[in-house]
Amino acid sequence: MFNALYTTNFLSTLNDNYQKMLGMLVATAWVSSEWKPLVISITGAALVLPYIFCSPLANRVANLYGKKKVVVVCKWLEIPIVLLALLGFFLKEPRLFEQHSYSTPLAISLVILSIFLIGIQSSMYSPAKYGLIRDIGGVDNVSRGMGGMESLSFLGMLLATALAAFMVDHFSGQPMIYGGLLVVLAVAGLVASFFIKAEDVRSYHKERLNPFAYMRSSHRMALQYRGLNTVIYTLSIFWWFATTIQLSTIVYCQDVLGLEKGEPGIIMCIAAIGVSLGCLIIGRIGNYYKQIVVLVPLFGVLLSAGLIWMFFIQPAHYVLFAAVLFVVGLLGGFFKVPLDAAIQSAVKQNELNTVLAYFNQVSFLFMFGASITYYLITLCLPQRYVYVMLAAVMCLASLWLLIDYPPIRKYFNRHHSSEK
């Protein structure tokens, strides 16, 4: 049912993150150490910022032309974008081009520009691809569809990180190999998109294109669905948590646990496997047990307990640290997917694109903010205190969900009344 959509999404996530990681690893190798933080920051922002500013346009395009058509067109556009990245990699190859003083800035600019364009391309079809879940499987299969999509998305991110590191280590100076893979993945994703079976549903609402006005109007529209904004902001907090833990864990592994070379990457892979497995399991369970969302606050509290445990793990016990991080990732999947499914199930079909685009804006704002909050915390406190802060925030988010999300609050009130 979802196989073509799953494959398209997996290849897109893999290629987007592979291009970003490849750009970071290769471009930072071209500059001196004092310029590396700037290159990494700009590269990371290039992929995130389009989601904040292009989501309103993505919603309008999906409504006007249909979700499947948007996905296919965006996959076509991916090919010239990755060719631009490939050109940037080739410009620094001395066997092919004479090296001048402007070669490095030009090559880095092309690579970052390609990442920015791939961010625009991804943000343009993101509401469409998630909206297709309900078009293909109906409301009854939303949990299964979201679980599979998110599971494969995290697997794509994991594989992209490992693949980029492997390519740079083994094929440095061979852009046709490490850069050519971008083109192969883009073409494969395009082919997979042709097999998505969904009827294009169009509407002709003219939403605001100003991203800030769009966010305000979408927030007001979401108020008609009781608890929807609570779910959207809770999920955005989760994405802030996921981004922060990704930023902190690699540094923590190096500076506190004393791991080096590829070992921090292995730890992050273990965490990503946990999240992916959690998404897959809870998606299957939620397809049969529709009230699984009532357990989300419990998953959040258990996740917070795991983070506190990580804080107390001694540096020598890195295997235990990896095991607990895997469980935290698993619980993260349990926490996320039921809330994703709740959005898909609650919203009217003709307003789903608008809500998904609005959710993209909010969640990517939180992800962008994660870099700032992480820097400020580590400026004042040791690295390990990041886990205490994350535990406190996730615990408060779970409590907020328990108090403010009507389906969960009603379930526990009814259960409490029946016991009396």
Buried (B, 14 or more C-beta within 10 A) or exposed (E): EBEBBBBBBBBBBBBBBBBBBBBBBBBBEBBEEEBBEEBBEBBBBBBBBBBBBBBBBBBBBBBBBBBBBBBBBBBEBBBEBBBBBBBBBBBBBEEEEEEEEEBBEBBBBBBBBBBBBBBBBBBBBBBBBBBBBBBBBEEEBBBBBBBBBBBBBBBBBBBBBBBBBEBBEEBEEEBBEBBBBBBEBBBBBBBBBEEBEBEBBEBEEEBBEEBEEBBEBBBEBBEEBEBBBBBBBBBBBBBBBBBBBBBBBBBBBBEBBEBEEEBBBBBBBBBBBBBBBBBBBBBBBBBEBBEBBBBBBBBBBBBBBBBBBBBEBEEEEBEEBBBBBBBBBBBBBBBBBBBBBBBBBBBEEEBBBBBBBBBBBBBBBBBBBBBEBBEEBBEEEEBBBBBBBBBEBBBEBBEBBBEBBEBBBEBEEEEEEEEE
